[in-house]
Amino acid sequence: MNEELKTFTISVYTENNIGLLNRISAIFQRRHINIESLTTSQS
């Protein structure tokens, strides 16, 4: 079985809401997608 490794960069702009980062990461977890790096900042 030959698995192709794919890399993506995703940008998400949201309001500052409690629990939102948890909800976003849960979307990736349900699809078995690994988050290798996460950067947050105020805009």
Biopython code that builds the backbone (N, CA, C, O; Angstrom):
import numpy as np
from Bio.PDB.StructureBuilder import StructureBuilder

atoms = [
    (1, "MET", "N", (0.847, -1.172, 0.000)),
    (1, "MET", "CA", (0.000, 0.000, 0.000)),
    (1, "MET", "C", (0.896, 1.240, 0.000)),
    (1, "MET", "O", (1.730, 1.401, 0.892)),
    (2, "ASN", "N", (0.731, 2.108, -0.986)),
    (2, "ASN", "CA", (1.531, 3.310, -1.112)),
    (2, "ASN", "C", (0.682, 4.521, -0.733)),
    (2, "ASN", "O", (-0.224, 4.911, -1.471)),
    (3, "GLU", "N", (0.988, 5.122, 0.445)),
    (3, "GLU", "CA", (0.229, 6.279, 0.908)),
    (3, "GLU", "C", (0.941, 7.560, 0.494)),
    (3, "GLU", "O", (2.141, 7.718, 0.716)),
    (4, "GLU", "N", (0.192, 8.461, -0.105)),
    (4, "GLU", "CA", (0.747, 9.742, -0.515)),
    (4, "GLU", "C", (0.576, 10.748, 0.622)),
    (4, "GLU", "O", (-0.530, 10.937, 1.129)),
    (5, "LEU", "N", (1.676, 11.394, 1.020)),
    (5, "LEU", "CA", (1.641, 12.386, 2.087)),
    (5, "LEU", "C", (1.243, 13.734, 1.500)),
    (5, "LEU", "O", (1.876, 14.222, 0.563)),
    (6, "LYS", "N", (0.192, 14.333, 2.053)),
    (6, "LYS", "CA", (-0.266, 15.640, 1.592)),
    (6, "LYS", "C", (-0.117, 16.640, 2.727)),
    (6, "LYS", "O", (-0.408, 16.331, 3.883)),
    (7, "THR", "N", (0.338, 17.835, 2.389)),
    (7, "THR", "CA", (0.502, 18.902, 3.364)),
    (7, "THR", "C", (-0.359, 20.087, 2.953)),
    (7, "THR", "O", (-0.380, 20.479, 1.787)),
    (8, "PHE", "N", (-1.067, 20.651, 3.922)),
    (8, "PHE", "CA", (-1.942, 21.785, 3.662)),
    (8, "PHE", "C", (-1.661, 22.888, 4.669)),
    (8, "PHE", "O", (-1.260, 22.614, 5.800)),
    (9, "THR", "N", (-1.868, 24.123, 4.264)),
    (9, "THR", "CA", (-1.849, 25.272, 5.162)),
    (9, "THR", "C", (-3.248, 25.869, 5.151)),
    (9, "THR", "O", (-3.782, 26.213, 4.097)),
    (10, "ILE", "N", (-3.830, 25.986, 6.331)),
    (10, "ILE", "CA", (-5.200, 26.475, 6.445)),
    (10, "ILE", "C", (-5.204, 27.706, 7.345)),
    (10, "ILE", "O", (-4.638, 27.678, 8.438)),
    (11, "SER", "N", (-5.835, 28.776, 6.895)),
    (11, "SER", "CA", (-5.992, 29.997, 7.692)),
    (11, "SER", "C", (-7.455, 30.150, 8.064)),
    (11, "SER", "O", (-8.342, 30.010, 7.221)),
    (12, "VAL", "N", (-7.699, 30.441, 9.336)),
    (12, "VAL", "CA", (-9.066, 30.621, 9.820)),
    (12, "VAL", "C", (-9.119, 31.933, 10.596)),
    (12, "VAL", "O", (-8.357, 32.132, 11.542)),
    (13, "TYR", "N", (-10.012, 32.817, 10.198)),
    (13, "TYR", "CA", (-10.219, 34.076, 10.903)),
    (13, "TYR", "C", (-11.563, 33.997, 11.615)),
    (13, "TYR", "O", (-12.596, 33.781, 10.981)),
    (14, "THR", "N", (-11.546, 34.175, 12.945)),
    (14, "THR", "CA", (-12.771, 34.037, 13.729)),
    (14, "THR", "C", (-12.849, 35.121, 14.791)),
    (14, "THR", "O", (-11.884, 35.850, 15.023)),
    (15, "GLU", "N", (-13.982, 35.217, 15.418)),
    (15, "GLU", "CA", (-14.143, 36.056, 16.597)),
    (15, "GLU", "C", (-13.553, 35.307, 17.791)),
    (15, "GLU", "O", (-13.382, 34.089, 17.742)),
    (16, "ASN", "N", (-13.248, 36.026, 18.844)),
    (16, "ASN", "CA", (-12.684, 35.429, 20.048)),
    (16, "ASN", "C", (-13.823, 34.867, 20.901)),
    (16, "ASN", "O", (-14.427, 35.589, 21.694)),
    (17, "ASN", "N", (-14.109, 33.582, 20.733)),
    (17, "ASN", "CA", (-15.184, 32.922, 21.472)),
    (17, "ASN", "C", (-14.623, 31.771, 22.295)),
    (17, "ASN", "O", (-13.724, 31.054, 21.856)),
    (18, "ILE", "N", (-15.166, 31.609, 23.492)),
    (18, "ILE", "CA", (-14.732, 30.531, 24.373)),
    (18, "ILE", "C", (-15.052, 29.186, 23.730)),
    (18, "ILE", "O", (-16.178, 28.957, 23.288)),
    (19, "GLY", "N", (-14.053, 28.293, 23.678)),
    (19, "GLY", "CA", (-14.250, 26.941, 23.175)),
    (19, "GLY", "C", (-14.179, 26.803, 21.667)),
    (19, "GLY", "O", (-14.304, 25.693, 21.149)),
    (20, "LEU", "N", (-13.982, 27.893, 20.950)),
    (20, "LEU", "CA", (-13.982, 27.822, 19.490)),
    (20, "LEU", "C", (-12.796, 27.023, 18.957)),
    (20, "LEU", "O", (-12.952, 26.230, 18.030)),
    (21, "LEU", "N", (-11.613, 27.226, 19.534)),
    (21, "LEU", "CA", (-10.443, 26.466, 19.083)),
    (21, "LEU", "C", (-10.653, 24.969, 19.303)),
    (21, "LEU", "O", (-10.240, 24.157, 18.475)),
    (22, "ASN", "N", (-11.284, 24.607, 20.397)),
    (22, "ASN", "CA", (-11.593, 23.202, 20.662)),
    (22, "ASN", "C", (-12.542, 22.640, 19.608)),
    (22, "ASN", "O", (-12.363, 21.510, 19.153)),
    (23, "ARG", "N", (-13.536, 23.410, 19.222)),
    (23, "ARG", "CA", (-14.488, 22.953, 18.201)),
    (23, "ARG", "C", (-13.819, 22.785, 16.843)),
    (23, "ARG", "O", (-14.111, 21.838, 16.113)),
    (24, "ILE", "N", (-12.922, 23.708, 16.510)),
    (24, "ILE", "CA", (-12.216, 23.612, 15.230)),
    (24, "ILE", "C", (-11.295, 22.396, 15.219)),
    (24, "ILE", "O", (-11.264, 21.653, 14.238)),
    (25, "SER", "N", (-10.545, 22.186, 16.302)),
    (25, "SER", "CA", (-9.639, 21.034, 16.343)),
    (25, "SER", "C", (-10.413, 19.716, 16.343)),
    (25, "SER", "O", (-9.910, 18.710, 15.841)),
    (26, "ALA", "N", (-11.618, 19.706, 16.893)),
    (26, "ALA", "CA", (-12.443, 18.491, 16.889)),
    (26, "ALA", "C", (-12.842, 18.100, 15.468)),
    (26, "ALA", "O", (-12.980, 16.914, 15.167)),
    (27, "ILE", "N", (-13.027, 19.086, 14.596)),
    (27, "ILE", "CA", (-13.345, 18.797, 13.193)),
    (27, "ILE", "C", (-12.218, 17.989, 12.561)),
    (27, "ILE", "O", (-12.467, 17.007, 11.862)),
    (28, "PHE", "N", (-10.976, 18.407, 12.808)),
    (28, "PHE", "CA", (-9.831, 17.684, 12.262)),
    (28, "PHE", "C", (-9.691, 16.305, 12.911)),
    (28, "PHE", "O", (-9.363, 15.331, 12.232)),
    (29, "GLN", "N", (-9.936, 16.220, 14.207)),
    (29, "GLN", "CA", (-9.819, 14.943, 14.910)),
    (29, "GLN", "C", (-10.807, 13.916, 14.367)),
    (29, "GLN", "O", (-10.449, 12.754, 14.174)),
    (30, "ARG", "N", (-12.046, 14.333, 14.119)),
    (30, "ARG", "CA", (-13.059, 13.411, 13.587)),
    (30, "ARG", "C", (-12.652, 12.838, 12.236)),
    (30, "ARG", "O", (-13.031, 11.719, 11.889)),
    (31, "ARG", "N", (-11.886, 13.604, 11.481)),
    (31, "ARG", "CA", (-11.455, 13.159, 10.149)),
    (31, "ARG", "C", (-10.058, 12.548, 10.174)),
    (31, "ARG", "O", (-9.473, 12.282, 9.124)),
    (32, "HIS", "N", (-9.526, 12.325, 11.378)),
    (32, "HIS", "CA", (-8.201, 11.723, 11.577)),
    (32, "HIS", "C", (-7.106, 12.514, 10.865)),
    (32, "HIS", "O", (-6.219, 11.937, 10.236)),
    (33, "ILE", "N", (-7.179, 13.844, 10.970)),
    (33, "ILE", "CA", (-6.171, 14.730, 10.387)),
    (33, "ILE", "C", (-5.304, 15.259, 11.520)),
    (33, "ILE", "O", (-5.815, 15.813, 12.494)),
    (34, "ASN", "N", (-3.995, 15.089, 11.393)),
    (34, "ASN", "CA", (-3.060, 15.529, 12.412)),
    (34, "ASN", "C", (-2.738, 17.010, 12.237)),
    (34, "ASN", "O", (-2.447, 17.457, 11.127)),
    (35, "ILE", "N", (-2.791, 17.773, 13.332)),
    (35, "ILE", "CA", (-2.374, 19.174, 13.327)),
    (35, "ILE", "C", (-0.939, 19.205, 13.827)),
    (35, "ILE", "O", (-0.679, 18.931, 14.999)),
    (36, "GLU", "N", (-0.012, 19.535, 12.944)),
    (36, "GLU", "CA", (1.399, 19.536, 13.313)),
    (36, "GLU", "C", (1.846, 20.847, 13.930)),
    (36, "GLU", "O", (2.781, 20.863, 14.730)),
    (37, "SER", "N", (1.199, 21.944, 13.576)),
    (37, "SER", "CA", (1.597, 23.253, 14.078)),
    (37, "SER", "C", (0.371, 24.143, 14.160)),
    (37, "SER", "O", (-0.540, 24.051, 13.337)),
    (38, "LEU", "N", (0.362, 25.011, 15.173)),
    (38, "LEU", "CA", (-0.767, 25.908, 15.366)),
    (38, "LEU", "C", (-0.231, 27.256, 15.831)),
    (38, "LEU", "O", (0.533, 27.322, 16.794)),
    (39, "THR", "N", (-0.626, 28.323, 15.158)),
    (39, "THR", "CA", (-0.213, 29.670, 15.534)),
    (39, "THR", "C", (-1.458, 30.517, 15.706)),
    (39, "THR", "O", (-2.335, 30.525, 14.842)),
    (40, "THR", "N", (-1.537, 31.233, 16.826)),
    (40, "THR", "CA", (-2.675, 32.111, 17.063)),
    (40, "THR", "C", (-2.169, 33.518, 17.360)),
    (40, "THR", "O", (-1.063, 33.697, 17.871)),
    (41, "SER", "N", (-2.982, 34.500, 17.036)),
    (41, "SER", "CA", (-2.630, 35.889, 17.342)),
    (41, "SER", "C", (-3.877, 36.749, 17.264)),
    (41, "SER", "O", (-4.882, 36.363, 16.667)),
    (42, "GLN", "N", (-3.796, 37.907, 17.871)),
    (42, "GLN", "CA", (-4.886, 38.865, 17.766)),
    (42, "GLN", "C", (-4.737, 39.623, 16.464)),
    (42, "GLN", "O", (-3.627, 39.836, 15.977)),
    (43, "SER", "N", (-5.857, 40.026, 15.909)),
    (43, "SER", "CA", (-5.787, 40.816, 14.671)),
    (43, "SER", "C", (-6.600, 42.081, 14.813)),
    (43, "SER", "O", (-6.667, 42.879, 13.878)),
]
sb = StructureBuilder()
sb.init_structure("model")
sb.init_model(0)
sb.init_chain("A")
sb.init_seg("    ")
for serial, (resi, resn, name, xyz) in enumerate(atoms, 1):
    if name == "N":
        sb.init_residue(resn, " ", resi, " ")
    sb.init_atom(name, np.array(xyz, "f"), 0.0, 1.0, " ", f" {name:<3s}", serial, name[0])
structure = sb.get_structure()
